[in-house]
């Protein structure tokens, strides 16, 4: 099972600012922890599922973007 992930640099490449990208990652991780996925309760973890970010932002993220794995 291969779930596409995005990091802060991927969000910056989409046009978001440095701090905004960090905040999006942090909010996404908090949402995942709230849903019961405690794996994301780790401040060193910088990758989050693309599908979760898309749901939060309401946009489609191209998977060929640099920063998406």
N, C-alpha and C positions, 0 to 999 in steps of 0.2 A: 504494500500500500504506500503510494507516494503522494504525500500531501504537500502542495506548494507552500513555501514559507517566504516571508518578507522580513527584511531587517530595516534599520533606520536609514541606511544609505539608499535602499530601494525607494523609500518614501521621499527622500531628498531628491532623487532622480525624477520623481513624479512632479516635483515643483514645490513641495512643502519645505518650510524652513527647518533649520536644525532643531530648535526647541519644540516646534510643532510636531516634527517626526518623533522625537523622544516621547512627547506626551501621548501621541497616538499609540505607540508601542506599549507604554505604561497602562493606558486605559484598556487596551485590548487584553493585556495580561490580567488585569484586575477582573475584567468580565469573564475570562476563561476560568479563573480561580473561583469566582462566584458561581459558575456553572458546575463546579465540582472537579475541575481538572487542576489538581494541586501541583502538578509538574511545573506550571507556569508561575508558582509562588517562589520565584528565584530572581533576585535583582541582577544577577550576572547573565541571565538568559535574554538575548536580544532578537530572537527569531520568533515570529508569531504566524499562525496560519493566514494565508492570503484571504481565504473565504470569510474569516471573521472580520478582518480589516475592511473588506468590501462591504460587509453588512453594516458596519459602524459608519463608514463614510458615504455609503450609497453610490459608489462608483465601481466600475469594472477595472481591475488592474491587469495590464498585459503581462503574461507570464514570461515573455522574452526580455523583460526589463532587467537591467543589471541591478542586483540586490535582491532578486527573487530566486530562490533555490527550490 
